């Protein structure tokens, strides 16, 4: 393998708290100083004329063999010198390489075994970057937890890695895998026949739990189940037993991953000698041991198991749940799910039970249908939580479209609808804010909440799980009692560190799809991404350099060259027959652009009825081909007809928002154009802070394999008829108007994505960074003070009752003192 200088941040990241001493035992602490010194002496002999400092002593990890002698350039690479790794004889046919230092995995995506290797690596590692030919993954503790939760054993993980790796897997990686998987998934909490059981395939683990002073006292001795001599219940290991996921023909299986590799790769001569003495242990493989606990002791047992490093994996044996009534729901015969949707669901139902976790699919790839199919498989009461009221109505419509549930069994709980289903089992669709609200509720809302909290729900679907803060999640999870939880998202990223909380609040990541792979197979649109550099005009750039406040943001958003580029792209794509969405987080710019171009726009204060009219006209009216949206449209609209997206203003460096906006045009298109059939433009004012934010925003999409083409000049823009701001006089008038706006106009529309598309709300603006001061300085004009800018003098009549009302003498004394 060719050498490259070590990248410093990788070494810093490895030495940080994210990789503790427990995760990589004995690394870097017990360096063989004698071996390192002898290696340094050897280098000095080979380079007699070179002077070496004391801090250049090479740190040699224990993974390196004792006979390894560094050469003269080893000091450049330090701990990233992997020349000691021995390549296997057939390394050219093996697709991956594993770094012994930090668990990074490099995959050759052009290898014949690439498809099978990707399925395996997505299960055991976190995807870092997946461009066209080389993919990067990283093994983490959470990714290994997810692998164990879907049924993979420790030895299976190590075995398959060895089969795929060009070099033998380093002992440090093997130790890390074993330490991370030694206890996770070994203990399960299962509800069977309305009784809670602590279950494990290893009897000695349960014996250890029963000896614990807390758990041992909470055990319930069963009168109906026969116990063995050690006091445990011994039953057959759960299998799928012909469980067929709704919409599929083949039963779910836990062994699909390892079976695929055994078939595709065949036997490995490096491991054949290890697999000779396993036949005598077959009797115990298909058995599991368990003991029963009372339902009121579940939380105590889970907490105690977490404290003793045996976290409980929750599974829902829904087929044997007799207490909760079944829901009459199934997919319609005309509904067919795609292969990647079936694969994601097989990770959830691999052993015939429902596992809780998160499924990550791109926008437009059918996350809603995955949730609906899971609900049709479990067939118990379901509650769906969304980010907005528009999403609620879309989920309701999708359930009625794809499955056989009756409309009277589908209830909606929003600020406008508070009716529940009347049968024994049903479906409820609501928003996070309605369920997690802790303020005073109306009588009807409290009545519905009592209905939700008093029931035992079989399944809960959490849509767009990334947008809700962790504090709200904890309220939702604890408020609604559900046996199985499924989180759906396209972007499992946040700019803070709260994504990690989802691993314990909901469950591990069960599946994550490859965006580029789905685009190549035609499941999502093939998008051309471009960044258009718009030079600042001299007048605007002069004021931009002079301003120090937030007005600078308004100047680069309202850049006349950017406006002209937007106008040209709209004209060009409308001539092609495209449907265009223009996004702007800044409401002032949104209104100015839309009104100048004569296009409809939607933002926070747009009434709900007007929103629906605009969206329907955009979808079905050939005369309405362009709409302007503020950030309210980031996640909550379904516009499959849109083929072009133009972004003129965004939320600083948010990677998630960039991916969510791209998702508005990712749905597979009806027309079969060769090459790209959807277009994503990000308009950026050149030589401004906006370029920094744009690069940061693109990081997530670049990691998914998208390449941003930089456009420095739009050919033919100057000859466009009726081009706006083409004269110096128009540009000066625009600049004057921008400078007269106060700083609030430079803000972005307030609210998390959880408030998106909620009709009738009042549009708010937020300031960028820092706390708001008690006094603000704004730029205005004398015309504004005199009422020339939509201001009016209004005299309000005072309430006479307040003046006549008697007050306490102390209050009156304070009042008069204040007036003086």
Secondary structure, DSSP 4 states (H G I P E B T S, - for coil): ----PPPHHHHHHHTSTTS-TTTSTTTTTS--HHHHHHHHHHHHHH-TT----GGG-----TTS-TT----TTHHHHGGG--TTSPBPTTGGG--EEE-TTT-EEEEETTSTTHHHHHHHHHHHSEEEEE-SSEEEEE--HHHHHHHHHTT--HHHHHHHHHHHBSBPPPHHHHHHHHHHHSSTTSEEEEEETTEEEEEES-HHHHHHHHHSTTTGGGEE--SSS-B-TTS-EEEEPP--TT-B-TT-SSBP-TTHHHHHHHHHH---TTTGGGSSS-GGGHHHHTEEEEEEE-GGGHHHHHHHHHHTT-PEEEEE-GGG--SSPPP---B-TT----HHHHHHHHHHSTTSSEEPEEEE--TTS-HHHHHHHHHHHH-S-EEEEESSHHHHHHHHHHHHHHB---GGGEEEESSS-EE---SSS-EEEEEHHHHH--S---HHHHHHHHHHHHS-EEEEEEETGGGS-HHHHHHHHHHS-EEEEEEEES----SSS-GGGHHHHT--EEEE--HHHHHHTTSB--EEEEEEEEPPPHHHHHHHHH--STHHHHHHHS-HHHHHHHHHHHHHHHHHT--EEEEES-HHHHHHHHHHHT-EEE-TTS-HHHHHHHHHHHHH-TT--EEEE-GGGSSS---TT--EEEEEE--TT-HHHHHHHHGGG-BPPSS--SS--EEEEEEEETTSHHHHHHHHHTHHHHHTT--EEEES--TTSTT-TT-TT-SHHHHHHHHHHHHHS-GGGGSEE-S-GGGTT-TTPPP-EE-SSSPPPSS------HHHHTT-SS----PPPP-HHHHHS---HHHHHHHHHHH-
